[in-house]
Amino acid sequence: MNQDTVVNLASQAMSLALKIAGPLLLVGLVIGLVISIFQAVTQIQEQSLTLIPKIVGMAVVVVLLGPWMLGQLVSYTTALYTSIPTMVGS
């Protein structure tokens, strides 16, 4: 296994992690921004007000996109395991 292979594997893993975590992070960001604007307008400074909507929003995203996320992880892992013999031999 040479340096190019390791860099390629790390790049693919980071790309997959970003692709899977992206929707969760985006939903958390949007909900947090909306709640922050609401708190600024109404001057309600309650810390738990942001927590519950973020948890609910992220749970909805996991329920809706969970099968897709799992499919991405399984396909990457399968491809990685099937390519192990070619990586070790080179």
A tleap script that builds the chain and sets N, CA, C and O, in Angstrom:
source leaprc.protein.ff14SB
mol = sequence {
  NMET ASN GLN ASP THR VAL VAL ASN LEU ALA
  SER GLN ALA MET SER LEU ALA LEU LYS ILE
  ALA GLY PRO LEU LEU LEU VAL GLY LEU VAL
  ILE GLY LEU VAL ILE SER ILE PHE GLN ALA
  VAL THR GLN ILE GLN GLU GLN SER LEU THR
  LEU ILE PRO LYS ILE VAL GLY MET ALA VAL
  VAL VAL VAL LEU LEU GLY PRO TRP MET LEU
  GLY GLN LEU VAL SER TYR THR THR ALA LEU
  TYR THR SER ILE PRO THR MET VAL GLY CSER
}
set mol.1.N position { 0.855 -1.168 0.000 }
set mol.1.CA position { 0.000 0.000 0.000 }
set mol.1.C position { 0.902 1.232 0.000 }
set mol.1.O position { 1.751 1.399 0.876 }
set mol.2.N position { 0.704 2.075 -0.983 }
set mol.2.CA position { 1.544 3.264 -1.072 }
set mol.2.C position { 0.807 4.498 -0.546 }
set mol.2.O position { -0.346 4.427 -0.118 }
set mol.3.N position { 1.493 5.598 -0.592 }
set mol.3.CA position { 0.956 6.833 -0.013 }
set mol.3.C position { -0.269 7.337 -0.776 }
set mol.3.O position { -1.191 7.886 -0.173 }
set mol.4.N position { -0.284 7.155 -2.076 }
set mol.4.CA position { -1.432 7.609 -2.875 }
set mol.4.C position { -2.712 6.865 -2.494 }
set mol.4.O position { -3.796 7.447 -2.456 }
set mol.5.N position { -2.569 5.582 -2.215 }
set mol.5.CA position { -3.733 4.782 -1.826 }
set mol.5.C position { -4.295 5.257 -0.492 }
set mol.5.O position { -5.510 5.365 -0.330 }
set mol.6.N position { -3.416 5.538 0.456 }
set mol.6.CA position { -3.857 6.001 1.768 }
set mol.6.C position { -4.542 7.360 1.658 }
set mol.6.O position { -5.579 7.590 2.282 }
set mol.7.N position { -3.966 8.252 0.871 }
set mol.7.CA position { -4.572 9.578 0.687 }
set mol.7.C position { -5.927 9.454 0.002 }
set mol.7.O position { -6.869 10.161 0.358 }
set mol.8.N position { -6.030 8.560 -0.977 }
set mol.8.CA position { -7.297 8.353 -1.675 }
set mol.8.C position { -8.360 7.793 -0.728 }
set mol.8.O position { -9.504 8.249 -0.741 }
set mol.9.N position { -7.989 6.813 0.090 }
set mol.9.CA position { -8.935 6.245 1.053 }
set mol.9.C position { -9.393 7.297 2.071 }
set mol.9.O position { -10.577 7.372 2.399 }
set mol.10.N position { -8.462 8.096 2.563 }
set mol.10.CA position { -8.817 9.144 3.524 }
set mol.10.C position { -9.727 10.187 2.884 }
set mol.10.O position { -10.662 10.677 3.517 }
set mol.11.N position { -9.453 10.517 1.650 }
set mol.11.CA position { -10.286 11.492 0.945 }
set mol.11.C position { -11.698 10.963 0.736 }
set mol.11.O position { -12.672 11.692 0.924 }
set mol.12.N position { -11.810 9.697 0.346 }
set mol.12.CA position { -13.134 9.095 0.162 }
set mol.12.C position { -13.897 9.020 1.480 }
set mol.12.O position { -15.101 9.272 1.519 }
set mol.13.N position { -13.198 8.672 2.558 }
set mol.13.CA position { -13.862 8.574 3.864 }
set mol.13.C position { -14.343 9.934 4.338 }
set mol.13.O position { -15.445 10.051 4.874 }
set mol.14.N position { -13.528 10.960 4.145 }
set mol.14.CA position { -13.937 12.301 4.572 }
set mol.14.C position { -15.087 12.830 3.715 }
set mol.14.O position { -15.981 13.513 4.215 }
set mol.15.N position { -15.056 12.513 2.442 }
set mol.15.CA position { -16.143 12.922 1.553 }
set mol.15.C position { -17.451 12.241 1.951 }
set mol.15.O position { -18.508 12.872 1.970 }
set mol.16.N position { -17.372 10.968 2.263 }
set mol.16.CA position { -18.564 10.241 2.698 }
set mol.16.C position { -19.087 10.784 4.026 }
set mol.16.O position { -20.296 10.935 4.204 }
set mol.17.N position { -18.186 11.076 4.949 }
set mol.17.CA position { -18.608 11.623 6.243 }
set mol.17.C position { -19.310 12.970 6.068 }
set mol.17.O position { -20.308 13.250 6.732 }
set mol.18.N position { -18.786 13.789 5.180 }
set mol.18.CA position { -19.420 15.090 4.925 }
set mol.18.C position { -20.769 14.922 4.246 }
set mol.18.O position { -21.719 15.643 4.550 }
set mol.19.N position { -20.849 13.963 3.321 }
set mol.19.CA position { -22.112 13.720 2.623 }
set mol.19.C position { -23.187 13.207 3.585 }
set mol.19.O position { -24.359 13.564 3.460 }
set mol.20.N position { -22.789 12.378 4.534 }
set mol.20.CA position { -23.759 11.818 5.475 }
set mol.20.C position { -24.121 12.827 6.565 }
set mol.20.O position { -25.288 12.938 6.938 }
set mol.21.N position { -23.146 13.553 7.072 }
set mol.21.CA position { -23.403 14.489 8.162 }
set mol.21.C position { -23.979 15.814 7.669 }
set mol.21.O position { -24.550 16.571 8.454 }
set mol.22.N position { -23.834 16.095 6.386 }
set mol.22.CA position { -24.296 17.372 5.840 }
set mol.22.C position { -25.753 17.699 6.117 }
set mol.22.O position { -26.043 18.786 6.616 }
set mol.23.N position { -26.681 16.800 5.811 }
set mol.23.CA position { -28.084 17.125 6.079 }
set mol.23.C position { -28.374 17.370 7.559 }
set mol.23.O position { -29.149 18.264 7.900 }
set mol.24.N position { -27.758 16.581 8.437 }
set mol.24.CA position { -27.971 16.785 9.875 }
set mol.24.C position { -27.429 18.145 10.319 }
set mol.24.O position { -28.091 18.875 11.057 }
set mol.25.N position { -26.235 18.470 9.868 }
set mol.25.CA position { -25.642 19.752 10.245 }
set mol.25.C position { -26.430 20.928 9.675 }
set mol.25.O position { -26.600 21.952 10.336 }
set mol.26.N position { -26.904 20.772 8.452 }
set mol.26.CA position { -27.675 21.848 7.826 }
set mol.26.C position { -28.993 22.089 8.553 }
set mol.26.O position { -29.381 23.237 8.771 }
set mol.27.N position { -29.677 21.020 8.928 }
set mol.27.CA position { -30.939 21.162 9.660 }
set mol.27.C position { -30.687 21.807 11.024 }
set mol.27.O position { -31.439 22.688 11.443 }
set mol.28.N position { -29.635 21.371 11.712 }
set mol.28.CA position { -29.303 21.971 12.999 }
set mol.28.C position { -28.972 23.450 12.870 }
set mol.28.O position { -29.354 24.257 13.718 }
set mol.29.N position { -28.257 23.803 11.800 }
set mol.29.CA position { -27.907 25.203 11.570 }
set mol.29.C position { -29.138 26.055 11.290 }
set mol.29.O position { -29.288 27.140 11.851 }
set mol.30.N position { -30.017 25.564 10.425 }
set mol.30.CA position { -31.214 26.333 10.052 }
set mol.30.C position { -32.143 26.494 11.253 }
set mol.30.O position { -32.647 27.588 11.510 }
set mol.31.N position { -32.367 25.410 11.985 }
set mol.31.CA position { -33.249 25.501 13.150 }
set mol.31.C position { -32.644 26.422 14.206 }
set mol.31.O position { -33.353 27.229 14.807 }
set mol.32.N position { -31.348 26.303 14.431 }
set mol.32.CA position { -30.691 27.187 15.400 }
set mol.32.C position { -30.781 28.651 15.008 }
set mol.32.O position { -30.995 29.517 15.857 }
set mol.33.N position { -30.617 28.928 13.709 }
set mol.33.CA position { -30.709 30.310 13.229 }
set mol.33.C position { -32.120 30.864 13.395 }
set mol.33.O position { -32.296 32.004 13.826 }
set mol.34.N position { -33.123 30.060 13.053 }
set mol.34.CA position { -34.517 30.508 13.183 }
set mol.34.C position { -34.862 30.765 14.647 }
set mol.34.O position { -35.488 31.776 14.966 }
set mol.35.N position { -34.464 29.872 15.526 }
set mol.35.CA position { -34.747 30.048 16.953 }
set mol.35.C position { -33.992 31.252 17.509 }
set mol.35.O position { -34.524 31.985 18.344 }
set mol.36.N position { -32.762 31.461 17.055 }
set mol.36.CA position { -31.999 32.622 17.521 }
set mol.36.C position { -32.650 33.926 17.091 }
set mol.36.O position { -32.703 34.880 17.867 }
set mol.37.N position { -33.142 33.973 15.866 }
set mol.37.CA position { -33.849 35.177 15.402 }
set mol.37.C position { -35.119 35.372 16.216 }
set mol.37.O position { -35.440 36.496 16.603 }
set mol.38.N position { -35.845 34.291 16.480 }
set mol.38.CA position { -37.055 34.363 17.301 }
set mol.38.C position { -36.729 34.871 18.706 }
set mol.38.O position { -37.464 35.693 19.254 }
set mol.39.N position { -35.634 34.388 19.287 }
set mol.39.CA position { -35.249 34.831 20.624 }
set mol.39.C position { -34.836 36.300 20.619 }
set mol.39.O position { -35.127 37.029 21.567 }
set mol.40.N position { -34.162 36.735 19.562 }
set mol.40.CA position { -33.752 38.134 19.494 }
set mol.40.C position { -34.954 39.065 19.345 }
set mol.40.O position { -34.981 40.154 19.919 }
set mol.41.N position { -35.943 38.629 18.575 }
set mol.41.CA position { -37.125 39.463 18.354 }
set mol.41.C position { -37.978 39.537 19.614 }
set mol.41.O position { -38.457 40.610 19.980 }
set mol.42.N position { -38.168 38.400 20.277 }
set mol.42.CA position { -39.045 38.374 21.449 }
set mol.42.C position { -38.305 38.623 22.761 }
set mol.42.O position { -38.936 38.769 23.808 }
set mol.43.N position { -36.983 38.673 22.714 }
set mol.43.CA position { -36.137 38.869 23.899 }
set mol.43.C position { -36.337 37.770 24.941 }
set mol.43.O position { -36.214 38.015 26.141 }
set mol.44.N position { -36.642 36.576 24.484 }
set mol.44.CA position { -36.708 35.415 25.368 }
set mol.44.C position { -35.332 34.766 25.334 }
set mol.44.O position { -34.877 34.341 24.272 }
set mol.45.N position { -34.670 34.684 26.469 }
set mol.45.CA position { -33.327 34.119 26.530 }
set mol.45.C position { -33.348 32.800 27.301 }
set mol.45.O position { -32.772 32.694 28.384 }
set mol.46.N position { -33.996 31.829 26.748 }
set mol.46.CA position { -34.084 30.509 27.368 }
set mol.46.C position { -33.191 29.550 26.598 }
set mol.46.O position { -33.354 29.383 25.389 }
set mol.47.N position { -32.242 28.917 27.293 }
set mol.47.CA position { -31.281 28.038 26.635 }
set mol.47.C position { -31.935 26.764 26.108 }
set mol.47.O position { -31.550 26.264 25.051 }
set mol.48.N position { -32.908 26.240 26.825 }
set mol.48.CA position { -33.533 24.983 26.405 }
set mol.48.C position { -34.461 25.173 25.210 }
set mol.48.O position { -34.904 24.189 24.617 }
set mol.49.N position { -34.759 26.400 24.851 }
set mol.49.CA position { -35.640 26.665 23.719 }
set mol.49.C position { -35.006 26.212 22.411 }
set mol.49.O position { -35.723 25.806 21.496 }
set mol.50.N position { -33.703 26.269 22.298 }
set mol.50.CA position { -33.051 25.849 21.060 }
set mol.50.C position { -32.804 24.340 21.028 }
set mol.50.O position { -32.717 23.756 19.948 }
set mol.51.N position { -32.694 23.717 22.168 }
set mol.51.CA position { -32.318 22.314 22.222 }
set mol.51.C position { -33.406 21.387 21.678 }
set mol.51.O position { -33.124 20.531 20.840 }
set mol.52.N position { -34.633 21.549 22.142 }
set mol.52.CA position { -35.711 20.633 21.767 }
set mol.52.C position { -36.020 20.686 20.269 }
set mol.52.O position { -36.140 19.625 19.656 }
set mol.53.N position { -36.156 21.862 19.645 }
set mol.53.CA position { -36.406 21.866 18.191 }
set mol.53.C position { -35.265 21.260 17.382 }
set mol.53.O position { -35.509 20.615 16.362 }
set mol.54.N position { -34.021 21.457 17.822 }
set mol.54.CA position { -32.898 20.849 17.104 }
set mol.54.C position { -32.943 19.329 17.201 }
set mol.54.O position { -32.713 18.635 16.211 }
set mol.55.N position { -33.233 18.818 18.370 }
set mol.55.CA position { -33.324 17.366 18.544 }
set mol.55.C position { -34.439 16.794 17.687 }
set mol.55.O position { -34.255 15.773 17.024 }
set mol.56.N position { -35.596 17.447 17.696 }
set mol.56.CA position { -36.729 16.971 16.896 }
set mol.56.C position { -36.407 17.050 15.405 }
set mol.56.O position { -36.707 16.120 14.657 }
set mol.57.N position { -35.804 18.141 14.974 }
set mol.57.CA position { -35.453 18.304 13.558 }
set mol.57.C position { -34.453 17.269 13.099 }
set mol.57.O position { -34.592 16.696 12.018 }
set mol.58.N position { -33.446 17.027 13.914 }
set mol.58.CA position { -32.436 16.028 13.539 }
set mol.58.C position { -33.011 14.616 13.568 }
set mol.58.O position { -32.626 13.771 12.760 }
set mol.59.N position { -33.924 14.358 14.491 }
set mol.59.CA position { -34.573 13.037 14.526 }
set mol.59.C position { -35.412 12.825 13.270 }
set mol.59.O position { -35.436 11.724 12.719 }
set mol.60.N position { -36.091 13.856 12.822 }
set mol.60.CA position { -36.883 13.750 11.591 }
set mol.60.C position { -35.970 13.474 10.400 }
set mol.60.O position { -36.295 12.650 9.546 }
set mol.61.N position { -34.834 14.157 10.341 }
set mol.61.CA position { -33.895 13.937 9.240 }
set mol.61.C position { -33.348 12.515 9.276 }
set mol.61.O position { -33.208 11.880 8.231 }
set mol.62.N position { -33.037 12.010 10.465 }
set mol.62.CA position { -32.522 10.642 10.576 }
set mol.62.C position { -33.593 9.635 10.154 }
set mol.62.O position { -33.283 8.638 9.501 }
set mol.63.N position { -34.839 9.889 10.521 }
set mol.63.CA position { -35.914 8.970 10.126 }
set mol.63.C position { -36.116 9.002 8.612 }
set mol.63.O position { -36.304 7.958 7.987 }
set mol.64.N position { -36.079 10.189 8.026 }
set mol.64.CA position { -36.327 10.308 6.592 }
set mol.64.C position { -35.130 9.857 5.752 }
set mol.64.O position { -35.303 9.164 4.749 }
set mol.65.N position { -33.923 10.245 6.155 }
set mol.65.CA position { -32.734 9.956 5.358 }
set mol.65.C position { -31.894 8.817 5.909 }
set mol.65.O position { -30.841 8.509 5.352 }
set mol.66.N position { -32.332 8.189 6.982 }
set mol.66.CA position { -31.570 7.109 7.591 }
set mol.66.C position { -31.270 5.955 6.644 }
set mol.66.O position { -30.127 5.500 6.585 }
set mol.67.N position { -32.264 5.466 5.901 }
set mol.67.CA position { -31.960 4.375 4.962 }
set mol.67.C position { -30.932 4.773 3.902 }
set mol.67.O position { -30.078 3.965 3.537 }
set mol.68.N position { -31.006 5.990 3.414 }
set mol.68.CA position { -30.022 6.461 2.438 }
set mol.68.C position { -28.631 6.540 3.070 }
set mol.68.O position { -27.644 6.122 2.466 }
set mol.69.N position { -28.560 7.079 4.288 }
set mol.69.CA position { -27.272 7.177 4.987 }
set mol.69.C position { -26.672 5.790 5.209 }
set mol.69.O position { -25.482 5.577 4.974 }
set mol.70.N position { -27.491 4.861 5.656 }
set mol.70.CA position { -27.018 3.503 5.887 }
set mol.70.C position { -26.579 2.852 4.583 }
set mol.70.O position { -25.574 2.140 4.557 }
set mol.71.N position { -27.303 3.079 3.520 }
set mol.71.CA position { -26.925 2.540 2.218 }
set mol.71.C position { -25.577 3.067 1.743 }
set mol.71.O position { -24.773 2.323 1.181 }
set mol.72.N position { -25.336 4.359 1.972 }
set mol.72.CA position { -24.046 4.946 1.612 }
set mol.72.C position { -22.910 4.310 2.399 }
set mol.72.O position { -21.863 3.978 1.841 }
set mol.73.N position { -23.124 4.143 3.696 }
set mol.73.CA position { -22.090 3.529 4.538 }
set mol.73.C position { -21.835 2.073 4.151 }
set mol.73.O position { -20.687 1.633 4.100 }
set mol.74.N position { -22.898 1.335 3.880 }
set mol.74.CA position { -22.745 -0.071 3.527 }
set mol.74.C position { -22.034 -0.216 2.180 }
set mol.74.O position { -21.170 -1.079 2.029 }
set mol.75.N position { -22.385 0.605 1.218 }
set mol.75.CA position { -21.735 0.504 -0.095 }
set mol.75.C position { -20.261 0.883 -0.010 }
set mol.75.O position { -19.428 0.248 -0.657 }
set mol.76.N position { -19.925 1.905 0.774 }
set mol.76.CA position { -18.519 2.287 0.947 }
set mol.76.C position { -17.746 1.178 1.648 }
set mol.76.O position { -16.637 0.832 1.242 }
set mol.77.N position { -18.333 0.626 2.698 }
set mol.77.CA position { -17.651 -0.432 3.444 }
set mol.77.C position { -17.476 -1.680 2.586 }
set mol.77.O position { -16.425 -2.319 2.632 }
set mol.78.N position { -18.486 -2.030 1.810 }
set mol.78.CA position { -18.383 -3.188 0.924 }
set mol.78.C position { -17.284 -2.982 -0.116 }
set mol.78.O position { -16.482 -3.880 -0.373 }
set mol.79.N position { -17.258 -1.797 -0.707 }
set mol.79.CA position { -16.214 -1.510 -1.695 }
set mol.79.C position { -14.830 -1.529 -1.054 }
set mol.79.O position { -13.864 -1.989 -1.663 }
set mol.80.N position { -14.741 -1.034 0.161 }
set mol.80.CA position { -13.453 -1.027 0.853 }
set mol.80.C position { -12.991 -2.444 1.161 }
set mol.80.O position { -11.823 -2.777 0.959 }
set mol.81.N position { -13.898 -3.274 1.648 }
set mol.81.CA position { -13.526 -4.656 1.981 }
set mol.81.C position { -13.171 -5.470 0.741 }
set mol.81.O position { -12.265 -6.303 0.786 }
set mol.82.N position { -13.872 -5.238 -0.359 }
set mol.82.CA position { -13.546 -5.989 -1.567 }
set mol.82.C position { -12.237 -5.529 -2.197 }
set mol.82.O position { -11.620 -6.285 -2.947 }
set mol.83.N position { -11.805 -4.316 -1.912 }
set mol.83.CA position { -10.549 -3.825 -2.482 }
set mol.83.C position { -9.339 -4.103 -1.600 }
set mol.83.O position { -8.218 -3.765 -1.980 }
set mol.84.N position { -9.534 -4.709 -0.436 }
set mol.84.CA position { -8.412 -5.005 0.445 }
set mol.84.C position { -7.370 -5.907 -0.221 }
set mol.84.O position { -6.179 -5.618 -0.108 }
set mol.85.N position { -7.756 -6.976 -0.904 }
set mol.85.CA position { -6.710 -7.824 -1.521 }
set mol.85.C position { -5.853 -7.089 -2.555 }
set mol.85.O position { -4.658 -7.359 -2.670 }
set mol.86.N position { -6.448 -6.171 -3.297 }
set mol.86.CA position { -5.651 -5.438 -4.280 }
set mol.86.C position { -4.750 -4.408 -3.617 }
set mol.86.O position { -3.680 -4.097 -4.140 }
set mol.87.N position { -5.166 -3.877 -2.481 }
set mol.87.CA position { -4.329 -2.902 -1.778 }
set mol.87.C position { -3.151 -3.570 -1.076 }
set mol.87.O position { -2.055 -3.011 -1.031 }
set mol.88.N position { -3.370 -4.740 -0.540 }
set mol.88.CA position { -2.307 -5.432 0.173 }
set mol.88.C position { -1.262 -5.962 -0.793 }
set mol.88.O position { -0.068 -5.969 -0.493 }
set mol.89.N position { -1.725 -6.407 -1.964 }
set mol.89.CA position { -0.801 -6.991 -2.932 }
set mol.89.C position { 0.101 -5.969 -3.599 }
set mol.89.O position { 1.167 -6.329 -4.098 }
set mol.90.N position { -0.292 -4.718 -3.621 }
set mol.90.CA position { 0.512 -3.720 -4.339 }
set mol.90.C position { 1.545 -3.064 -3.485 }
set mol.90.O position { 2.288 -2.206 -3.963 }
savepdb mol mol.pdb
quit
